[in-house]
């Protein structure tokens, strides 16, 4: 363990030396990197403020290096550590103020860079304290991982030569270090003290499932080649694409076998014992009043929103109906989990169909997006009754079901005018989302505000398609198609957007 401990300390020592000499910003400059888009012109005063923050950050890096140099002797370094921590907190606060002052896509790159380096130094300070006191414990690991994950999620791991790559390498090193420490501790721990977790997630559907109409159910296929798929998308459909389901596109994924995503234990092991932070949507749907977001540890997300018995077993929980139900709905939705946690990316494969030539939007060319060179991946993980409201995307979509079951309803782009697209809301264009709540229209959910009976009559003759996705199913959602998604059980899905 001492060897890995030394590697961790060396990794941080080198990072601090880099920060001490980094030029994040200079008066009049907009970015110090060449791999980011040009920034709009900013007032000189803003640049000077960033320059002052850079200099303050460099001084804190130098102080941390000094603390490190005195580490073996445990001597008086002359460094006011309380003041050092206050300065790092101040730096993070100033950066967050800048984040709120700009629209995200207009935020000068160097503010994200300074924020990333600040959180790296925060975690370094915590590591140094633990090394001096020989007190590497659970609380320390929680704080260190939180700092590094905030840099990844909030700032995108901005910065060179540290940034995202350095953080990923450091988290992997920390994980190996802590795993070795835990293994040593478990060898002396009595078996009855270890927490026992369920082998797999419950497949129970606590709210039942809709009855599918035979004439509206999406057709299911298998054994299609890429050429066969392209022919369907471009020739056979003749501009009238329909959503279809494939049952064999993901059968080789490790997530179904050696790397089982239906195992809480496995997911915890891939997320640094559940310490990794994830963004969670709180509420039934993002268009509901009271909807919010929070960053929480993955293990807390599992325990609080997925299955409370995972970490606190219920004495008599022998059947799914006896398990505790979370009071609120929490959804890890549309998050690029695989960029944040690359180890999970290895458990899945991009379906070959994502490299197919596909047609543009069938009814509105303004909805077409800039071509993407590689598919955009997102994770969707939540309990039963998590909902993605009726909406449409600017890409073709493969929705792959890995764990649990989901109900999906789809409407053609030709029905857009009858689906009541939203308008501008609080300065945000919400026209890709419908005002209609399918759950309320079908009586699955309650809403005492709108006159849903008249809306039901209005939509009576509007055709739609529907399906229930089981593990291993992949739904093709053509560009422009409106779709409503509802989890019937604990559910984990992956979407691939491409054009």
C-alpha positions in Angstrom: 0.0 0.0 0.0 2.9 2.3 0.7 3.9 2.2 -2.9 0.5 3.2 -4.2 0.4 5.9 -1.5 3.6 7.3 -2.7 2.3 7.2 -6.3 -0.7 9.2 -5.3 1.4 11.8 -3.5 3.8 12.1 -6.4 0.9 12.5 -8.9 -0.4 15.4 -6.8 3.0 16.9 -6.3 3.6 17.0 -10.0 0.1 18.5 -10.6 0.8 21.3 -8.1 4.0 22.1 -9.9 2.1 22.4 -13.2 -0.6 24.7 -11.7 2.1 26.9 -10.2 3.3 27.8 -13.7 0.1 27.5 -15.7 -1.1 30.5 -17.7 -4.8 30.2 -17.5 -5.5 33.8 -18.8 -3.9 37.0 -19.6 -5.3 40.6 -20.0 -7.1 40.8 -23.4 -6.9 37.0 -24.1 -10.0 34.9 -24.3 -8.5 31.4 -24.0 -5.1 29.9 -23.7 -6.0 26.6 -25.5 -6.2 25.9 -29.2 -8.7 23.1 -28.9 -11.6 25.2 -27.8 -13.9 27.4 -29.9 -13.2 31.2 -30.1 -14.7 33.1 -27.2 -16.7 36.3 -27.7 -14.9 39.5 -26.7 -15.0 40.1 -22.9 -14.3 43.4 -21.0 -10.7 43.9 -20.0 -11.8 44.0 -16.4 -13.1 40.5 -16.5 -9.7 39.4 -17.9 -7.9 41.2 -15.1 -10.0 39.5 -12.6 -9.2 36.1 -14.1 -5.5 37.0 -14.1 -5.7 37.8 -10.4 -7.4 34.5 -9.7 -4.7 32.7 -11.6 -2.0 34.4 -9.6 -3.8 33.5 -6.3 -4.1 29.9 -7.5 -0.4 29.7 -8.3 0.5 30.9 -4.8 -1.7 28.2 -3.3 0.0 25.6 -5.4 3.4 26.8 -4.2 2.3 26.5 -0.6 1.0 23.0 -1.1 4.4 22.0 -2.6 6.0 23.5 0.5 3.8 21.4 2.8 4.6 18.3 0.7 8.4 18.9 1.1 8.1 19.0 4.9 5.9 15.9 4.9 8.5 13.3 6.1 9.6 15.5 9.0 6.1 16.5 10.1 7.7 19.8 11.0 6.4 23.3 11.3 6.1 24.5 7.7 5.1 28.1 8.5 2.1 27.7 6.2 -1.2 28.9 7.5 -3.3 25.9 6.3 -6.6 27.4 7.4 -5.9 30.5 5.3 -4.8 28.2 2.4 -8.1 26.4 2.5 -10.0 29.6 2.7 -8.2 30.9 -0.4 -9.0 27.7 -2.3 -12.7 28.0 -1.2 -12.7 31.7 -2.4 -11.3 30.7 -5.8 -14.0 28.1 -6.3 -16.6 30.6 -5.3 -15.4 33.3 -7.7 -15.3 30.7 -10.5 -18.9 29.7 -9.7 -19.9 33.3 -9.8 -18.4 33.6 -13.3 -20.3 30.4 -14.3 -23.6 32.0 -13.3 -22.7 35.3 -15.0 -22.5 33.7 -18.5 -24.6 31.5 -20.6 -22.8 28.2 -20.5 -21.7 28.2 -24.1 -20.4 31.7 -23.8 -18.4 31.2 -20.6 -14.7 31.9 -21.2 -12.7 28.7 -21.2 -10.2 29.8 -18.6 -12.8 30.1 -15.9 -13.5 26.4 -16.3 -9.8 25.7 -16.3 -9.2 27.7 -13.1 -12.1 25.9 -11.4 -10.7 22.5 -12.4 -7.2 23.3 -11.1 -8.7 24.8 -7.9 -10.6 21.5 -7.1 -7.5 19.5 -7.9 -5.5 21.6 -5.3 -8.4 21.2 -2.8 -8.1 17.4 -3.1 -4.3 17.6 -2.8 -4.6 19.6 0.4 -6.9 16.9 1.9 -4.5 14.2 0.8 -1.5 16.0 2.4 -3.4 16.3 5.7 -4.2 12.6 5.7 -0.6 11.7 4.8 0.8 13.8 7.6 -1.7 12.3 10.2 -1.7 8.8 8.6 -5.5 9.0 8.5 -6.6 7.8 5.1 -10.3 6.9 5.8 -13.7 6.8 4.1 -14.5 10.4 4.8 -11.2 11.5 3.1 -11.9 9.4 0.0 -15.5 10.8 -0.2 -14.2 14.4 -0.1 -11.4 13.8 -2.6 -13.6 12.0 -5.1 -16.2 14.7 -4.8 -13.8 17.5 -5.6 -12.4 15.7 -8.7 -15.9 14.7 -9.9 -17.2 18.3 -9.5 -14.3 19.4 -11.8 -15.4 16.8 -14.4 -19.2 17.5 -14.2 -19.3 21.2 -13.6 -16.3 22.3 -15.6 -16.0 19.4 -18.0 -12.5 18.7 -16.7 -11.1 21.7 -18.5 -7.4 22.5 -18.7 -4.1 21.4 -20.1 -1.9 19.5 -19.4 -4.0 18.4 -16.3 -7.8 18.5 -16.8 -9.9 15.5 -17.6 -7.1 13.0 -18.5 -5.2 13.8 -15.3 -8.3 13.4 -13.2 -9.2 10.1 -14.7 -5.7 8.7 -14.1 -5.7 10.0 -10.5 -9.1 8.5 -9.8 -8.0 5.2 -11.1 -4.8 5.4 -9.0 -6.8 6.4 -5.9 -9.3 3.5 -6.5 -6.5 1.0 -6.6 -4.9 2.5 -3.5 -8.2 2.3 -1.6 -9.1 -1.1 -2.8 -5.9 -2.4 -1.5 -6.5 -0.7 1.9 -10.0 -2.1 2.1 -8.9 -5.6 1.1 -6.4 -5.6 4.0 -9.2 -4.4 6.4 -11.7 -7.0 5.2 -9.3 -9.8 5.9 -9.7 -9.0 9.6 -13.3 -8.1 9.5 -15.9 -10.6 10.9 -18.3 -11.8 8.1 -21.4 -10.9 10.1 -20.4 -7.2 10.1 -20.2 -6.9 6.3 -23.2 -5.4 4.6 -25.2 -7.9 2.5 -26.6 -6.6 -0.7 -29.1 -8.1 -3.1 -27.5 -9.9 -6.0 -29.5 -8.1 -8.7 -32.0 -5.3 -8.9 -35.7 -6.2 -8.5 -37.6 -6.7 -11.7 -40.9 -5.9 -10.0 -43.2 -3.5 -11.8 -45.0 -1.9 -8.9 -47.5 0.2 -10.9 -48.2 -2.5 -13.5 -47.8 -2.1 -17.3 -50.0 -0.7 -20.1 -51.9 -3.1 -22.4 -50.4 -2.8 -25.8 -52.7 -2.5 -28.9 -51.7 -5.1 -31.5 -52.2 -2.7 -34.4 -50.0 0.0 -32.8 -47.2 -2.2 -31.4 -43.8 -1.5 -33.0 -42.6 -4.4 -35.1 -39.7 -6.5 -33.8 -36.8 -7.7 -35.9 -33.4 -9.5 -35.7 -30.5 -10.6 -37.8 -30.4 -7.4 -39.9 -27.2 -6.4 -41.6 -26.0 -2.8 -41.8 -26.9 -2.8 -45.5 -30.4 -4.1 -44.8 -30.9 -1.4 -42.1 -29.7 1.4 -44.5 -32.1 0.2 -47.2 -35.0 0.3 -44.7 -34.0 3.8 -43.5 -33.6 5.3 -47.0 -35.5 3.3 -49.6 -38.2 1.1 -48.2 -39.6 3.7 -45.9 -40.0 6.3 -48.7 -39.9 9.2 -46.3 -42.4 7.4 -43.9 -40.0 5.9 -41.4 -41.6 4.0 -38.5 -40.1 3.1 -35.1 -39.0 -0.5 -34.9 -37.4 -2.8 -32.3 -34.4 -5.0 -32.7 -33.9 -7.9 -30.2 -30.3 -8.8 -31.0 -28.1 -5.6 -31.4 -26.7 -5.7 -27.8 -26.5 -9.4 -27.1 -22.7 -9.4 -27.0 -22.5 -6.5 -24.5 -20.5 -7.4 -21.3 -23.2 -5.4 -19.4 -25.5 -8.4 -19.8 -22.9 -11.0 -18.7 -19.4 -10.6 -17.3 -20.0 -6.9 -16.3 -23.6 -7.1 -15.1 -25.4 -3.8 -14.8 -28.3 -5.5 -13.0 -25.9 -6.0 -10.1 -25.8 -3.2 -7.5 -22.5 -4.7 -6.2 -20.9 -4.4 -9.7 -22.1 -0.8 -10.3 -20.7 0.2 -6.9 -17.4 -1.4 -7.7 -17.2 0.6 -11.0 -18.0 3.9 -9.3 -15.2 3.8 -6.6 -17.4 2.1 -4.1 -20.3 4.3 -5.1 -18.3 7.5 -4.3 -18.5 9.0 -7.8 -20.9 11.9 -8.1 -23.8 11.8 -10.6 -26.3 14.5 -11.6 -29.8 13.4 -10.6 -33.1 14.9 -11.6 -35.5 15.1 -8.7 -39.2 14.9 -9.6 -41.5 13.0 -11.9 -40.7 14.9 -15.0 -38.5 17.9 -16.0 -41.6 19.9 -17.0 -43.3 19.4 -13.6 -43.4 22.2 -11.0 -40.9 21.6 -8.2 -38.5 19.7 -10.5 -34.9 20.2 -9.5 -31.4 18.7 -9.9 -28.6 17.7 -7.5 -25.2 16.2 -7.5 -25.0 13.2 -5.2 -22.8 10.1 -4.7 -23.8 7.1 -6.8 -24.2 5.0 -3.6 -26.6 7.5 -2.1 -28.5 7.7 -5.4 -29.0 3.9 -5.3 -30.0 3.9 -1.6 -32.3 6.9 -1.8 -34.0 6.6 -5.1 -33.4 3.1 -6.6 -33.8 0.6 -3.8 -33.4 1.7 -0.1 -32.8 -1.9 0.9 -29.5 -2.0 -1.0 -27.5 -0.5 1.9 -30.1 -0.8 4.7 -31.7 -4.2 4.4 -35.3 -4.5 5.5 -35.7 -7.4 8.0 -38.7 -9.0 6.2 -38.1 -7.8 2.6 -38.5 -11.2 1.0 -40.6 -10.1 -1.9 -40.5 -7.0 -4.1 -43.8 -5.6 -2.8 -42.3 -5.6 0.7 -39.4 -3.4 -0.2 -39.4 0.2 0.8 -40.4 2.7 -1.9 -38.5 6.0 -2.3 -40.6 9.0 -1.3 -39.3 11.1 -4.2 -38.4 10.1 -7.8 -34.8 10.5 -8.7 -33.6 10.0 -12.3 -30.0 9.9 -13.7 -31.2 11.2 -17.0 -29.4 12.1 -20.3 -26.0 12.1 -18.7 -22.8 11.2 -20.5 -21.9 8.8 -17.7 -19.4 6.9 -19.9 -17.3 10.0 -20.5 -17.2 10.7 -16.8 -16.6 7.0 -15.8 -14.7 5.3 -18.7 -14.7 1.9 -17.0 -18.5 1.6 -17.6 -18.0 2.5 -21.3 -16.1 -0.7 -21.7 -19.3 -2.7 -20.8 -21.1 -1.6 -23.9 -20.5 -1.3 -27.7 -21.7 1.2 -30.2 -24.2 -0.7 -32.5 -23.1 -0.9 -36.1 -26.3 0.8 -37.1 -25.0 4.0 -35.7 -22.7 4.2 -38.8 -25.5 3.9 -41.3 -26.3 6.7 -43.7 -29.7 8.0 -42.6 -32.1 10.6 -44.0 -32.6 14.1 -42.6 -35.6 15.4 -40.7 -38.7 14.5 -42.8 -40.8 17.7 -42.3 -38.6 20.5 -41.0 -35.0 21.0 -42.4 -34.3 23.6 -39.7 -34.4 20.8 -37.1 -31.3 19.1 -38.6 -28.2 19.3 -36.5 -24.6 19.6 -37.5 -23.3 16.1 -38.4 -21.7 14.2 -35.5 -18.6 12.2 -36.3 -19.2 9.7 -33.4 -22.5 8.9 -31.8 -23.5 10.8 -28.7 -24.0 8.4 -25.7 -26.2 9.1 -22.7 -27.2 7.0 -19.7 -30.8 6.8 -18.2 -31.0 5.1 -14.8 -33.9 5.3 -12.4 -36.7 3.6 -10.5 -40.2 2.7 -11.7 -42.3 5.7 -12.8 -39.4 7.9 -13.9 -40.6 9.7 -17.0 -39.2 11.5 -20.0 -42.1 13.7 -21.2 -43.3 13.7 -24.8 -40.5 15.3 -26.8 -38.6 15.1 -30.0 -34.8 15.0 -30.8 -32.7 16.4 -33.6 -31.0 13.1 -34.2 -31.8 9.5 -35.0 -31.8 7.5 -31.8 -31.1 3.9 -30.8 -32.5 3.4 -27.3 -30.9 0.3 -25.8 -32.5 -1.3 -22.8 -30.0 -3.0 -20.4 -31.8 -3.4 -17.1 -35.6 -3.5 -16.4 -38.5 -2.5 -18.6 -39.8 0.7 -20.2 -42.9 1.7 -22.0 -42.5 4.0 -25.0 -45.1 5.8 -27.0 -44.2 7.5 -30.3 -46.0 10.0 -32.6 -45.0 10.9 -36.2 -43.4 14.3 -37.0 -46.4 14.9 -39.2 -48.5 15.1 -36.1 -46.4 17.9 -34.5 -49.1 20.6 -34.9 -51.6 18.5 -32.9 -49.2 17.6 -30.1 -49.0 21.2 -28.7 -45.3 22.0 -28.7 -44.3 24.4 -26.0 -42.8 27.8 -26.7 -40.2 29.9 -25.0 -40.1 29.4 -21.3 -37.9 31.5 -19.1 -35.8 32.4 -22.1 -35.4 28.7 -23.2 -36.8 27.3 -26.4 -38.9 24.4 -25.3 -40.5 23.7 -28.7 -39.1 20.2 -28.7 -41.3 19.3 -25.7 -45.1 18.8 -25.8 -47.6 20.3 -23.3 -49.4 17.0 -23.3 -48.8 14.6 -20.4 -49.3 11.1 -21.7 -49.4 9.7 -18.2 -52.3 11.9 -17.2 -54.1 11.4 -20.6 -54.0 7.6 -20.0 -55.0 7.9 -16.3 -51.7 6.6 -15.0 -50.9 9.9 -13.3 -53.0 12.6 -11.7 -53.4 16.3 -12.6 -56.3 18.3 -11.3 -55.3 21.5 -13.2 -56.1 20.9 -16.9 -59.2 19.8 -18.8 -57.7 16.5 -19.9 -61.1 15.1 -21.1 -61.4 17.6 -23.9 -57.8 17.0 -24.8 -58.4 13.2 -25.0 -61.2 13.8 -27.5 -59.0 16.1 -29.5 -56.3 13.4 -29.7 -58.6 10.4 -30.2 -57.8 10.0 -33.9 -54.1 10.9 -33.7 -52.2 7.7 -34.6 -49.3 6.5 -32.5 -46.9 3.5 -32.0 -45.9 1.9 -28.7 -43.7 -0.8 -27.3 -42.4 -2.2 -24.0 -38.6 -2.6 -24.0 -37.1 -5.6 -22.2 -33.4 -6.1 -21.5 -31.7 -6.6 -24.8 -34.2 -4.7 -26.8 -33.2 -1.7 -29.0 -35.8 0.8 -30.2 -35.0 2.8 -33.4 -36.5 6.3 -32.9 -36.2 8.1 -36.2 -35.3 11.8 -36.2 -38.3 14.1 -35.5 -40.5 11.4 -33.9 -42.1 12.5 -30.7 -41.7 10.0 -27.9 -42.8 9.5 -24.3 -40.8 7.1 -22.1 -41.9 5.6 -18.8 -39.9 3.2 -16.6 -42.1 0.2 -15.5 -39.4 -1.1 -13.1 -35.9 -0.2 -12.0 -34.4 0.6 -15.4 -31.0 1.3 -17.0 -30.9 2.4 -20.6 -28.3 3.8 -23.0 -29.2 6.1 -26.0 -27.1 6.6 -29.1 -27.8 9.8 -31.1 -26.4 9.9 -34.6 -27.1 11.6 -38.0 
